[in-house]
Amino acid sequence: MVAALAKPGRTLAKRLITIEIAAVIFVAAGMALSVSVEWAIASFIGGAIIVTANMVFSLCAFLFVGARAAKLVAALFYTGEVLKILITVALFSVVLVYTDVELVPLTLTYLLVLGIHIFAPVFFINNNK
């Protein structure tokens, strides 16, 4: 019963991450075809940063469910959000310090995938009545 409560949320999180991955691949392929392979690699890295951070957040957010674990759910939600921010900062730091990537496609793809969350309710409208 308790696991059934979290199933719709987990399903939505999986769908959102799938849409993010598809957007990253689509943008990276578009960059490879239209600009250069270097831009495609930078685009893929920028998208991978946010997808990785969102996957960690989703794992933390849906680790526990139910009213008995309400405090634990809230604590893990905030922990997941903090981890998401720290992972994003750490991955951007590693990429910018240790690699020589183009900044425009890196940040453009990051912001594009970040913008998917703004339009996520449009993707998930359910008209079943």
C-alpha positions as protocol buffer text, in pm:
chain_id: "A"
residue {
  index: 1
  type: MET
  ca { x: 0 y: 0 z: 0 }
}
residue {
  index: 2
  type: VAL
  ca { x: 270 y: 248 z: 95 }
}
residue {
  index: 3
  type: ALA
  ca { x: 476 y: 171 z: -215 }
}
residue {
  index: 4
  type: ALA
  ca { x: 165 y: 228 z: -426 }
}
residue {
  index: 5
  type: LEU
  ca { x: 150 y: 587 z: -299 }
}
residue {
  index: 6
  type: ALA
  ca { x: 495 y: 667 z: -436 }
}
residue {
  index: 7
  type: LYS
  ca { x: 452 y: 485 z: -767 }
}
residue {
  index: 8
  type: PRO
  ca { x: 297 y: 780 z: -958 }
}
residue {
  index: 9
  type: GLY
  ca { x: 573 y: 1013 z: -838 }
}
residue {
  index: 10
  type: ARG
  ca { x: 844 y: 767 z: -930 }
}
residue {
  index: 11
  type: THR
  ca { x: 685 y: 718 z: -1270 }
}
residue {
  index: 12
  type: LEU
  ca { x: 678 y: 1093 z: -1331 }
}
residue {
  index: 13
  type: ALA
  ca { x: 1040 y: 1127 z: -1220 }
}
residue {
  index: 14
  type: LYS
  ca { x: 1145 y: 849 z: -1459 }
}
residue {
  index: 15
  type: ARG
  ca { x: 955 y: 1011 z: -1745 }
}
residue {
  index: 16
  type: LEU
  ca { x: 1111 y: 1351 z: -1671 }
}
residue {
  index: 17
  type: ILE
  ca { x: 1462 y: 1208 z: -1663 }
}
residue {
  index: 18
  type: THR
  ca { x: 1392 y: 1021 z: -1987 }
}
residue {
  index: 19
  type: ILE
  ca { x: 1281 y: 1346 z: -2149 }
}
residue {
  index: 20
  type: GLU
  ca { x: 1595 y: 1517 z: -2019 }
}
residue {
  index: 21
  type: ILE
  ca { x: 1820 y: 1244 z: -2161 }
}
residue {
  index: 22
  type: ALA
  ca { x: 1642 y: 1260 z: -2496 }
}
residue {
  index: 23
  type: ALA
  ca { x: 1681 y: 1639 z: -2505 }
}
residue {
  index: 24
  type: VAL
  ca { x: 2052 y: 1614 z: -2429 }
}
residue {
  index: 25
  type: ILE
  ca { x: 2108 y: 1356 z: -2703 }
}
residue {
  index: 26
  type: PHE
  ca { x: 1900 y: 1558 z: -2950 }
}
residue {
  index: 27
  type: VAL
  ca { x: 2086 y: 1883 z: -2879 }
}
residue {
  index: 28
  type: ALA
  ca { x: 2428 y: 1713 z: -2887 }
}
residue {
  index: 29
  type: ALA
  ca { x: 2345 y: 1548 z: -3220 }
}
residue {
  index: 30
  type: GLY
  ca { x: 2222 y: 1880 z: -3356 }
}
residue {
  index: 31
  type: MET
  ca { x: 2542 y: 2050 z: -3245 }
}
residue {
  index: 32
  type: ALA
  ca { x: 2750 y: 1776 z: -3407 }
}
residue {
  index: 33
  type: LEU
  ca { x: 2567 y: 1813 z: -3736 }
}
residue {
  index: 34
  type: SER
  ca { x: 2542 y: 2191 z: -3745 }
}
residue {
  index: 35
  type: VAL
  ca { x: 2849 y: 2327 z: -3566 }
}
residue {
  index: 36
  type: SER
  ca { x: 3125 y: 2084 z: -3469 }
}
residue {
  index: 37
  type: VAL
  ca { x: 3208 y: 1775 z: -3270 }
}
residue {
  index: 38
  type: GLU
  ca { x: 3370 y: 1987 z: -2997 }
}
residue {
  index: 39
  type: TRP
  ca { x: 3042 y: 2171 z: -2944 }
}
residue {
  index: 40
  type: ALA
  ca { x: 2857 y: 1840 z: -2938 }
}
residue {
  index: 41
  type: ILE
  ca { x: 3087 y: 1704 z: -2668 }
}
residue {
  index: 42
  type: ALA
  ca { x: 3052 y: 2022 z: -2461 }
}
residue {
  index: 43
  type: SER
  ca { x: 2676 y: 2010 z: -2509 }
}
residue {
  index: 44
  type: PHE
  ca { x: 2662 y: 1649 z: -2397 }
}
residue {
  index: 45
  type: ILE
  ca { x: 2874 y: 1724 z: -2090 }
}
residue {
  index: 46
  type: GLY
  ca { x: 2651 y: 2017 z: -1991 }
}
residue {
  index: 47
  type: GLY
  ca { x: 2343 y: 1800 z: -2023 }
}
residue {
  index: 48
  type: ALA
  ca { x: 2503 y: 1511 z: -1839 }
}
residue {
  index: 49
  type: ILE
  ca { x: 2579 y: 1738 z: -1544 }
}
residue {
  index: 50
  type: ILE
  ca { x: 2216 y: 1829 z: -1486 }
}
residue {
  index: 51
  type: VAL
  ca { x: 2080 y: 1483 z: -1564 }
}
residue {
  index: 52
  type: THR
  ca { x: 2320 y: 1326 z: -1312 }
}
residue {
  index: 53
  type: ALA
  ca { x: 2223 y: 1578 z: -1045 }
}
residue {
  index: 54
  type: ASN
  ca { x: 1852 y: 1525 z: -1110 }
}
residue {
  index: 55
  type: MET
  ca { x: 1890 y: 1148 z: -1092 }
}
residue {
  index: 56
  type: VAL
  ca { x: 2054 y: 1175 z: -751 }
}
residue {
  index: 57
  type: PHE
  ca { x: 1776 y: 1405 z: -633 }
}
residue {
  index: 58
  type: SER
  ca { x: 1508 y: 1166 z: -760 }
}
residue {
  index: 59
  type: LEU
  ca { x: 1670 y: 873 z: -582 }
}
residue {
  index: 60
  type: CYS
  ca { x: 1679 y: 1064 z: -255 }
}
residue {
  index: 61
  type: ALA
  ca { x: 1329 y: 1208 z: -291 }
}
residue {
  index: 62
  type: PHE
  ca { x: 1162 y: 871 z: -344 }
}
residue {
  index: 63
  type: LEU
  ca { x: 1372 y: 657 z: -114 }
}
residue {
  index: 64
  type: PHE
  ca { x: 1108 y: 646 z: 161 }
}
residue {
  index: 65
  type: VAL
  ca { x: 730 y: 695 z: 146 }
}
residue {
  index: 66
  type: GLY
  ca { x: 435 y: 695 z: 381 }
}
residue {
  index: 67
  type: ALA
  ca { x: 301 y: 891 z: 674 }
}
residue {
  index: 68
  type: ARG
  ca { x: 513 y: 703 z: 927 }
}
residue {
  index: 69
  type: ALA
  ca { x: 827 y: 814 z: 748 }
}
residue {
  index: 70
  type: ALA
  ca { x: 714 y: 1174 z: 694 }
}
residue {
  index: 71
  type: LYS
  ca { x: 1010 y: 1329 z: 876 }
}
residue {
  index: 72
  type: LEU
  ca { x: 1251 y: 1100 z: 697 }
}
residue {
  index: 73
  type: VAL
  ca { x: 1089 y: 1181 z: 361 }
}
residue {
  index: 74
  type: ALA
  ca { x: 1122 y: 1555 z: 425 }
}
residue {
  index: 75
  type: ALA
  ca { x: 1481 y: 1519 z: 545 }
}
residue {
  index: 76
  type: LEU
  ca { x: 1580 y: 1313 z: 240 }
}
residue {
  index: 77
  type: PHE
  ca { x: 1404 y: 1557 z: 9 }
}
residue {
  index: 78
  type: TYR
  ca { x: 1614 y: 1844 z: 142 }
}
residue {
  index: 79
  type: THR
  ca { x: 1923 y: 1623 z: 148 }
}
residue {
  index: 80
  type: GLY
  ca { x: 1859 y: 1535 z: -216 }
}
residue {
  index: 81
  type: GLU
  ca { x: 1828 y: 1901 z: -307 }
}
residue {
  index: 82
  type: VAL
  ca { x: 2154 y: 1987 z: -130 }
}
residue {
  index: 83
  type: LEU
  ca { x: 2328 y: 1694 z: -299 }
}
residue {
  index: 84
  type: LYS
  ca { x: 2190 y: 1807 z: -634 }
}
residue {
  index: 85
  type: ILE
  ca { x: 2340 y: 2153 z: -589 }
}
residue {
  index: 86
  type: LEU
  ca { x: 2672 y: 2019 z: -460 }
}
residue {
  index: 87
  type: ILE
  ca { x: 2700 y: 1766 z: -744 }
}
residue {
  index: 88
  type: THR
  ca { x: 2624 y: 2038 z: -997 }
}
residue {
  index: 89
  type: VAL
  ca { x: 2890 y: 2267 z: -853 }
}
residue {
  index: 90
  type: ALA
  ca { x: 3144 y: 1985 z: -827 }
}
residue {
  index: 91
  type: LEU
  ca { x: 3087 y: 1859 z: -1181 }
}
residue {
  index: 92
  type: PHE
  ca { x: 3100 y: 2209 z: -1329 }
}
residue {
  index: 93
  type: SER
  ca { x: 3422 y: 2273 z: -1135 }
}
residue {
  index: 94
  type: VAL
  ca { x: 3582 y: 1951 z: -1257 }
}
residue {
  index: 95
  type: VAL
  ca { x: 3479 y: 2015 z: -1617 }
}
residue {
  index: 96
  type: LEU
  ca { x: 3592 y: 2377 z: -1622 }
}
residue {
  index: 97
  type: VAL
  ca { x: 3923 y: 2313 z: -1446 }
}
residue {
  index: 98
  type: TYR
  ca { x: 4035 y: 1988 z: -1608 }
}
residue {
  index: 99
  type: THR
  ca { x: 3893 y: 2007 z: -1959 }
}
residue {
  index: 100
  type: ASP
  ca { x: 3902 y: 2257 z: -2240 }
}
residue {
  index: 101
  type: VAL
  ca { x: 3540 y: 2269 z: -2352 }
}
residue {
  index: 102
  type: GLU
  ca { x: 3339 y: 2537 z: -2521 }
}
residue {
  index: 103
  type: LEU
  ca { x: 3139 y: 2734 z: -2266 }
}
residue {
  index: 104
  type: VAL
  ca { x: 2850 y: 2833 z: -2492 }
}
residue {
  index: 105
  type: PRO
  ca { x: 2716 y: 2484 z: -2569 }
}
residue {
  index: 106
  type: LEU
  ca { x: 2796 y: 2364 z: -2217 }
}
residue {
  index: 107
  type: THR
  ca { x: 2584 y: 2628 z: -2050 }
}
residue {
  index: 108
  type: LEU
  ca { x: 2326 y: 2637 z: -2328 }
}
residue {
  index: 109
  type: THR
  ca { x: 2242 y: 2269 z: -2292 }
}
residue {
  index: 110
  type: TYR
  ca { x: 2250 y: 2294 z: -1914 }
}
residue {
  index: 111
  type: LEU
  ca { x: 1998 y: 2579 z: -1922 }
}
residue {
  index: 112
  type: LEU
  ca { x: 1786 y: 2405 z: -2185 }
}
residue {
  index: 113
  type: VAL
  ca { x: 1751 y: 2092 z: -1974 }
}
residue {
  index: 114
  type: LEU
  ca { x: 1692 y: 2307 z: -1667 }
}
residue {
  index: 115
  type: GLY
  ca { x: 1412 y: 2477 z: -1860 }
}
residue {
  index: 116
  type: ILE
  ca { x: 1245 y: 2143 z: -1919 }
}
residue {
  index: 117
  type: HIS
  ca { x: 1140 y: 2151 z: -1553 }
}
residue {
  index: 118
  type: ILE
  ca { x: 949 y: 2472 z: -1617 }
}
residue {
  index: 119
  type: PHE
  ca { x: 745 y: 2307 z: -1891 }
}
residue {
  index: 120
  type: ALA
  ca { x: 720 y: 1966 z: -1723 }
}
residue {
  index: 121
  type: PRO
  ca { x: 353 y: 2010 z: -1623 }
}
residue {
  index: 122
  type: VAL
  ca { x: 267 y: 2048 z: -1993 }
}
residue {
  index: 123
  type: PHE
  ca { x: 430 y: 1713 z: -2067 }
}
residue {
  index: 124
  type: PHE
  ca { x: 244 y: 1537 z: -1790 }
}
residue {
  index: 125
  type: ILE
  ca { x: -111 y: 1665 z: -1830 }
}
residue {
  index: 126
  type: ASN
  ca { x: -343 y: 1375 z: -1768 }
}
residue {
  index: 127
  type: ASN
  ca { x: -690 y: 1413 z: -1919 }
}
residue {
  index: 128
  type: ASN
  ca { x: -817 y: 1074 z: -1801 }
}
residue {
  index: 129
  type: LYS
  ca { x: -1142 y: 1132 z: -1616 }
}
